[in-house]
């Protein structure tokens, strides 16, 4: 058996292999076998695949040299041109697929795996272990609103817990609407200033830690780009209605919007309870 294999290898190398065996076994069949072995060992350690790489390279050289010699010797036959064309096509298929296999394995072994793409516009809000409490920390942003809006298991939500110095008023209004629609409670653990208060007053039950602080002030528009104007008074009027919905006294509302935007009014806990901010 060993002598037969050695003889077959030498016969191909010399270009004297039978045409049918040359194409079907030495070129296409062997290429398929090498591809199968390479696929089975694709996750093998580097030393093993380097040995396989050397073996694949030697086999490719053997295939191509034997094919070239067979093509040269076969041109003298009447059907030599036809066989040469077939040999050329088969040899090119072997070269292309072998190159692809070697390149693919090279990238697997030596190229770093890229970090998965994470769209910076998509975030998730932290939740309690049972999923009933969602935490809203830091500046209020539209990204946070989008994450809150896209929560699927809304039926498991009970409370939105806040700790924020404020942020985007339009995002805060979006939170307000969804909290009202979903009948959720709100809670503050540290601070709830500016736009955060619009979110807080949406809660069905509104609670806060004993040391929590609430900060209020009037609105200001700090940008003056042409074609991008906002009516500050009209915007304040929209949120006045939100405070009125929870029966906040007019005196408290007036104090909020009489406080300059550059300042902050922090009422006492007793004032917050009397104003029905806390219930």
DRENDO-1510 file (C-alpha; in Angstrom, 1 decimal, always signed):
<recs>
REC; n; res; u; v; w
REC; 1; UNK; +0.0; +0.0; +0.0 .
REC; 2; UNK; +2.8; +2.4; +0.9 .
REC; 3; UNK; +4.6; +1.6; -2.3 .
REC; 4; UNK; +1.5; +2.3; -4.3 .
REC; 5; UNK; +1.0; +5.7; -2.6 .
REC; 6; UNK; +4.6; +6.6; -3.3 .
REC; 7; UNK; +4.3; +5.5; -6.9 .
REC; 8; UNK; +1.2; +7.6; -7.3 .
REC; 9; UNK; +2.9; +10.6; -5.9 .
REC; 10; UNK; +5.9; +10.2; -8.2 .
REC; 11; UNK; +3.7; +9.5; -11.2 .
REC; 12; UNK; +1.8; +12.7; -10.8 .
REC; 13; UNK; +4.9; +14.8; -10.1 .
REC; 14; UNK; +6.4; +13.5; -13.4 .
REC; 15; UNK; +3.2; +14.5; -15.3 .
REC; 16; UNK; +2.4; +10.9; -16.2 .
REC; 17; UNK; -0.8; +10.4; -14.2 .
REC; 18; UNK; -3.9; +9.3; -16.0 .
REC; 19; UNK; -6.0; +12.3; -17.1 .
REC; 20; UNK; -9.2; +11.2; -15.3 .
REC; 21; UNK; -7.3; +10.4; -12.0 .
REC; 22; UNK; -5.3; +13.6; -12.4 .
REC; 23; UNK; -8.4; +15.8; -12.4 .
REC; 24; UNK; -10.9; +13.9; -10.2 .
REC; 25; UNK; -8.5; +12.6; -7.5 .
REC; 26; UNK; -5.2; +14.5; -7.5 .
REC; 27; UNK; -6.7; +17.9; -8.1 .
REC; 28; UNK; -10.4; +18.1; -7.1 .
REC; 29; UNK; -10.6; +15.1; -4.7 .
REC; 30; UNK; -7.5; +16.0; -2.8 .
REC; 31; UNK; -8.5; +19.6; -2.6 .
REC; 32; UNK; -11.9; +18.6; -1.1 .
REC; 33; UNK; -10.2; +16.4; +1.4 .
REC; 34; UNK; -7.8; +19.2; +2.5 .
REC; 35; UNK; -10.7; +21.6; +2.8 .
REC; 36; UNK; -12.5; +19.1; +5.0 .
REC; 37; UNK; -9.5; +18.6; +7.3 .
REC; 38; UNK; -8.8; +22.3; +7.5 .
REC; 39; UNK; -12.4; +23.0; +8.5 .
REC; 40; UNK; -12.2; +20.3; +11.2 .
REC; 41; UNK; -9.1; +21.9; +12.6 .
REC; 42; UNK; -10.1; +25.5; +12.2 .
REC; 43; UNK; -10.0; +26.1; +16.0 .
REC; 44; UNK; -6.8; +24.1; +16.5 .
REC; 45; UNK; -3.8; +25.7; +18.3 .
REC; 46; UNK; -1.4; +27.7; +16.2 .
REC; 47; UNK; +1.4; +25.1; +16.1 .
REC; 48; UNK; -1.0; +22.4; +14.7 .
REC; 49; UNK; -2.3; +24.7; +12.1 .
REC; 50; UNK; +1.2; +25.8; +11.1 .
REC; 51; UNK; +2.0; +22.2; +10.3 .
REC; 52; UNK; -1.2; +21.9; +8.3 .
REC; 53; UNK; -0.3; +25.1; +6.5 .
REC; 54; UNK; +3.1; +23.6; +5.4 .
REC; 55; UNK; +1.3; +20.4; +4.4 .
REC; 56; UNK; -1.3; +22.3; +2.3 .
REC; 57; UNK; +1.5; +24.4; +0.6 .
REC; 58; UNK; +3.5; +21.2; -0.3 .
REC; 59; UNK; +0.4; +19.5; -1.7 .
REC; 60; UNK; -0.5; +22.6; -3.7 .
REC; 61; UNK; +3.0; +22.8; -5.3 .
REC; 62; UNK; +2.8; +19.0; -6.0 .
REC; 63; UNK; -0.6; +19.5; -7.7 .
REC; 64; UNK; +0.4; +22.4; -9.8 .
REC; 65; UNK; +3.8; +21.1; -11.0 .
REC; 66; UNK; +2.3; +17.7; -11.9 .
REC; 67; UNK; -0.6; +19.4; -13.8 .
REC; 68; UNK; +1.8; +21.6; -15.7 .
REC; 69; UNK; +4.0; +18.7; -16.7 .
REC; 70; UNK; +0.9; +16.6; -17.7 .
REC; 71; UNK; -0.4; +19.5; -19.8 .
REC; 72; UNK; +2.9; +19.9; -21.7 .
REC; 73; UNK; +3.1; +16.2; -22.4 .
REC; 74; UNK; -0.5; +15.9; -23.4 .
REC; 75; UNK; -0.4; +18.6; -26.1 .
REC; 76; UNK; +0.9; +16.1; -28.6 .
REC; 77; UNK; -2.3; +14.1; -28.5 .
REC; 78; UNK; -5.3; +15.0; -30.7 .
REC; 79; UNK; -7.5; +16.0; -27.7 .
REC; 80; UNK; -4.5; +17.6; -25.9 .
REC; 81; UNK; -6.0; +21.2; -26.1 .
REC; 82; UNK; -9.3; +20.0; -24.6 .
REC; 83; UNK; -7.6; +18.3; -21.7 .
REC; 84; UNK; -5.3; +21.2; -21.1 .
REC; 85; UNK; -8.3; +23.6; -20.8 .
REC; 86; UNK; -9.9; +21.2; -18.3 .
REC; 87; UNK; -6.6; +20.9; -16.4 .
REC; 88; UNK; -6.3; +24.7; -16.4 .
REC; 89; UNK; -9.8; +25.2; -15.0 .
REC; 90; UNK; -9.3; +22.5; -12.3 .
REC; 91; UNK; -5.9; +23.8; -11.3 .
REC; 92; UNK; -7.2; +27.4; -11.0 .
REC; 93; UNK; -10.1; +26.1; -8.8 .
REC; 94; UNK; -7.5; +24.4; -6.6 .
REC; 95; UNK; -5.3; +27.5; -6.4 .
REC; 96; UNK; -8.2; +29.8; -5.5 .
REC; 97; UNK; -9.8; +27.6; -2.9 .
REC; 98; UNK; -6.4; +26.8; -1.3 .
REC; 99; UNK; -5.5; +30.5; -1.1 .
REC; 100; UNK; -8.9; +31.3; +0.4 .
REC; 101; UNK; -8.5; +28.5; +3.0 .
REC; 102; UNK; -5.1; +29.7; +4.0 .
REC; 103; UNK; -6.1; +33.3; +4.2 .
REC; 104; UNK; -9.2; +32.5; +6.2 .
REC; 105; UNK; -7.3; +30.5; +8.7 .
REC; 106; UNK; -4.6; +33.3; +8.9 .
REC; 107; UNK; -7.3; +35.8; +9.9 .
REC; 108; UNK; -8.7; +33.4; +12.5 .
REC; 109; UNK; -5.4; +32.8; +14.1 .
REC; 110; UNK; -3.6; +36.2; +13.9 .
REC; 111; UNK; -6.2; +39.0; +13.4 .
REC; 112; UNK; -7.7; +40.3; +16.6 .
REC; 113; UNK; -11.4; +39.7; +16.9 .
REC; 114; UNK; -13.1; +43.1; +16.5 .
REC; 115; UNK; -15.3; +44.4; +19.3 .
REC; 116; UNK; -19.0; +44.0; +18.6 .
REC; 117; UNK; -20.5; +47.2; +17.4 .
REC; 118; UNK; -22.6; +49.0; +19.9 .
REC; 119; UNK; -24.7; +51.9; +18.7 .
REC; 120; UNK; -23.9; +54.8; +21.0 .
REC; 121; UNK; -27.5; +56.0; +20.5 .
REC; 122; UNK; -28.9; +52.9; +22.1 .
REC; 123; UNK; -28.6; +52.5; +25.9 .
REC; 124; UNK; -30.4; +50.5; +28.5 .
REC; 125; UNK; -31.5; +51.7; +31.9 .
REC; 126; UNK; -30.5; +49.8; +35.0 .
REC; 127; UNK; -33.2; +47.8; +36.7 .
REC; 128; UNK; -33.7; +46.1; +40.1 .
REC; 129; UNK; -33.2; +42.4; +40.3 .
REC; 130; UNK; -36.9; +41.7; +40.0 .
REC; 131; UNK; -37.3; +44.2; +37.1 .
REC; 132; UNK; -39.9; +46.3; +39.0 .
REC; 133; UNK; -37.8; +49.3; +39.5 .
REC; 134; UNK; -35.9; +51.3; +36.8 .
REC; 135; UNK; -33.2; +53.8; +37.8 .
REC; 136; UNK; -32.8; +57.1; +36.1 .
REC; 137; UNK; -29.5; +58.7; +37.1 .
REC; 138; UNK; -27.5; +61.7; +35.8 .
REC; 139; UNK; -28.5; +64.2; +33.2 .
REC; 140; UNK; -31.9; +63.6; +31.6 .
REC; 141; UNK; -31.4; +62.8; +27.9 .
REC; 142; UNK; -33.3; +61.7; +24.9 .
REC; 143; UNK; -31.3; +58.5; +24.9 .
REC; 144; UNK; -32.7; +57.7; +28.3 .
REC; 145; UNK; -36.2; +58.5; +27.2 .
REC; 146; UNK; -35.8; +56.2; +24.1 .
REC; 147; UNK; -34.5; +53.4; +26.4 .
REC; 148; UNK; -37.5; +53.8; +28.7 .
REC; 149; UNK; -40.0; +54.0; +25.9 .
REC; 150; UNK; -38.6; +50.8; +24.4 .
REC; 151; UNK; -38.9; +48.7; +27.6 .
REC; 152; UNK; -41.0; +45.6; +26.5 .
REC; 153; UNK; -42.0; +44.1; +29.9 .
REC; 154; UNK; -43.8; +47.3; +31.0 .
REC; 155; UNK; -46.3; +45.2; +33.0 .
REC; 156; UNK; -43.5; +44.3; +35.5 .
REC; 157; UNK; -42.6; +47.9; +36.1 .
REC; 158; UNK; -43.7; +49.6; +39.3 .
REC; 159; UNK; -41.4; +52.5; +40.1 .
REC; 160; UNK; -39.0; +55.0; +38.5 .
REC; 161; UNK; -36.3; +55.9; +40.9 .
REC; 162; UNK; -34.6; +59.3; +40.2 .
REC; 163; UNK; -31.3; +60.9; +41.0 .
REC; 164; UNK; -30.7; +63.8; +38.6 .
REC; 165; UNK; -29.7; +67.4; +38.5 .
REC; 166; UNK; -31.9; +68.0; +35.4 .
REC; 167; UNK; -31.4; +67.9; +31.7 .
REC; 168; UNK; -33.5; +67.9; +28.5 .
REC; 169; UNK; -37.0; +69.2; +29.3 .
REC; 170; UNK; -38.4; +67.5; +26.2 .
REC; 171; UNK; -37.1; +64.2; +27.3 .
REC; 172; UNK; -38.5; +64.8; +30.7 .
REC; 173; UNK; -41.9; +65.4; +29.3 .
REC; 174; UNK; -41.7; +62.2; +27.4 .
REC; 175; UNK; -40.9; +60.4; +30.6 .
REC; 176; UNK; -43.8; +62.2; +32.3 .
REC; 177; UNK; -46.3; +61.0; +29.6 .
REC; 178; UNK; -45.2; +57.4; +29.7 .
REC; 179; UNK; -45.2; +57.3; +33.5 .
REC; 180; UNK; -48.7; +58.6; +33.7 .
REC; 181; UNK; -49.9; +56.2; +30.9 .
REC; 182; UNK; -48.3; +53.2; +32.7 .
REC; 183; UNK; -49.5; +54.2; +36.2 .
REC; 184; UNK; -46.0; +54.0; +37.7 .
REC; 185; UNK; -44.7; +55.4; +41.0 .
REC; 186; UNK; -41.8; +57.7; +41.3 .
REC; 187; UNK; -39.1; +57.9; +44.0 .
REC; 188; UNK; -36.1; +60.1; +44.6 .
REC; 189; UNK; -33.0; +58.9; +46.5 .
REC; 190; UNK; -30.7; +62.0; +46.4 .
REC; 191; UNK; -31.5; +65.0; +44.2 .
REC; 192; UNK; -34.2; +65.8; +41.7 .
REC; 193; UNK; -33.6; +69.2; +40.2 .
REC; 194; UNK; -35.0; +71.2; +37.3 .
REC; 195; UNK; -36.3; +68.9; +34.5 .
REC; 196; UNK; -36.2; +65.9; +36.8 .
REC; 197; UNK; -39.1; +67.3; +38.8 .
REC; 198; UNK; -41.3; +67.1; +35.7 .
REC; 199; UNK; -40.6; +63.4; +35.6 .
REC; 200; UNK; -41.2; +63.0; +39.4 .
REC; 201; UNK; -44.6; +64.6; +39.5 .
REC; 202; UNK; -45.9; +62.1; +36.9 .
REC; 203; UNK; -45.8; +59.4; +39.5 .
REC; 204; UNK; -49.0; +57.8; +40.9 .
REC; 205; UNK; -47.3; +57.5; +44.3 .
REC; 206; UNK; -44.5; +60.0; +44.8 .
REC; 207; UNK; -42.0; +59.3; +47.5 .
REC; 208; UNK; -38.4; +60.3; +48.4 .
REC; 209; UNK; -35.7; +59.5; +50.9 .
REC; 210; UNK; -35.7; +61.7; +54.0 .
REC; 211; UNK; -32.5; +63.5; +52.9 .
REC; 212; UNK; -33.7; +63.9; +49.2 .
REC; 213; UNK; -33.7; +67.4; +47.8 .
REC; 214; UNK; -35.9; +68.9; +45.1 .
REC; 215; UNK; -34.8; +71.9; +43.1 .
REC; 216; UNK; -37.0; +74.2; +41.0 .
REC; 217; UNK; -36.5; +77.3; +38.8 .
REC; 218; UNK; -37.9; +79.0; +35.8 .
REC; 219; UNK; -37.0; +78.2; +32.2 .
REC; 220; UNK; -34.4; +79.9; +30.0 .
REC; 221; UNK; -33.4; +79.4; +26.4 .
REC; 222; UNK; -29.6; +79.6; +26.1 .
REC; 223; UNK; -29.3; +79.3; +22.3 .
REC; 224; UNK; -30.2; +81.9; +19.7 .
REC; 225; UNK; -29.7; +80.3; +16.3 .
REC; 226; UNK; -31.6; +81.7; +13.4 .
REC; 227; UNK; -34.7; +79.8; +12.7 .
REC; 228; UNK; -34.5; +77.9; +16.1 .
REC; 229; UNK; -36.6; +79.9; +18.5 .
REC; 230; UNK; -38.5; +78.7; +21.5 .
REC; 231; UNK; -41.2; +80.6; +23.4 .
REC; 232; UNK; -40.1; +80.2; +27.0 .
REC; 233; UNK; -43.4; +81.5; +28.5 .
REC; 234; UNK; -45.3; +79.0; +26.4 .
REC; 235; UNK; -43.1; +76.2; +27.5 .
REC; 236; UNK; -43.5; +77.1; +31.1 .
REC; 237; UNK; -47.3; +77.2; +30.6 .
REC; 238; UNK; -47.2; +73.6; +29.4 .
REC; 239; UNK; -45.6; +72.4; +32.6 .
REC; 240; UNK; -47.8; +74.6; +34.9 .
REC; 241; UNK; -50.6; +72.3; +33.7 .
REC; 242; UNK; -48.6; +69.3; +34.8 .
REC; 243; UNK; -48.3; +70.7; +38.3 .
REC; 244; UNK; -52.0; +71.6; +38.4 .
REC; 245; UNK; -52.8; +68.0; +37.5 .
REC; 246; UNK; -51.6; +66.9; +40.9 .
REC; 247; UNK; -53.3; +69.8; +42.7 .
REC; 248; UNK; -50.1; +71.8; +43.4 .
REC; 249; UNK; -51.2; +75.2; +44.9 .
REC; 250; UNK; -50.8; +78.3; +42.6 .
REC; 251; UNK; -48.6; +79.9; +45.2 .
REC; 252; UNK; -46.1; +77.0; +45.0 .
REC; 253; UNK; -46.2; +77.1; +41.1 .
REC; 254; UNK; -45.7; +80.8; +41.1 .
REC; 255; UNK; -42.6; +80.4; +43.3 .
REC; 256; UNK; -41.1; +77.9; +40.9 .
REC; 257; UNK; -41.4; +80.1; +37.9 .
REC; 258; UNK; -40.4; +83.3; +39.8 .
REC; 259; UNK; -37.1; +81.7; +40.6 .
REC; 260; UNK; -34.5; +82.8; +38.0 .
REC; 261; UNK; -33.1; +80.1; +35.8 .
REC; 262; UNK; -29.6; +80.9; +37.1 .
REC; 263; UNK; -30.8; +80.0; +40.6 .
REC; 264; UNK; -32.4; +77.0; +42.3 .
REC; 265; UNK; -35.2; +77.0; +44.9 .
REC; 266; UNK; -35.0; +74.0; +47.3 .
REC; 267; UNK; -38.2; +73.8; +49.3 .
REC; 268; UNK; -38.4; +72.0; +52.6 .
REC; 269; UNK; -39.9; +68.5; +52.9 .
REC; 270; UNK; -42.9; +70.0; +54.7 .
REC; 271; UNK; -43.5; +72.5; +51.8 .
REC; 272; UNK; -43.3; +69.6; +49.3 .
REC; 273; UNK; -45.9; +67.6; +51.2 .
REC; 274; UNK; -48.2; +70.7; +51.6 .
REC; 275; UNK; -47.8; +71.3; +47.8 .
REC; 276; UNK; -48.8; +67.7; +47.1 .
REC; 277; UNK; -45.4; +67.1; +45.3 .
REC; 278; UNK; -44.8; +64.3; +47.8 .
REC; 279; UNK; -47.8; +62.2; +48.7 .
</recs>
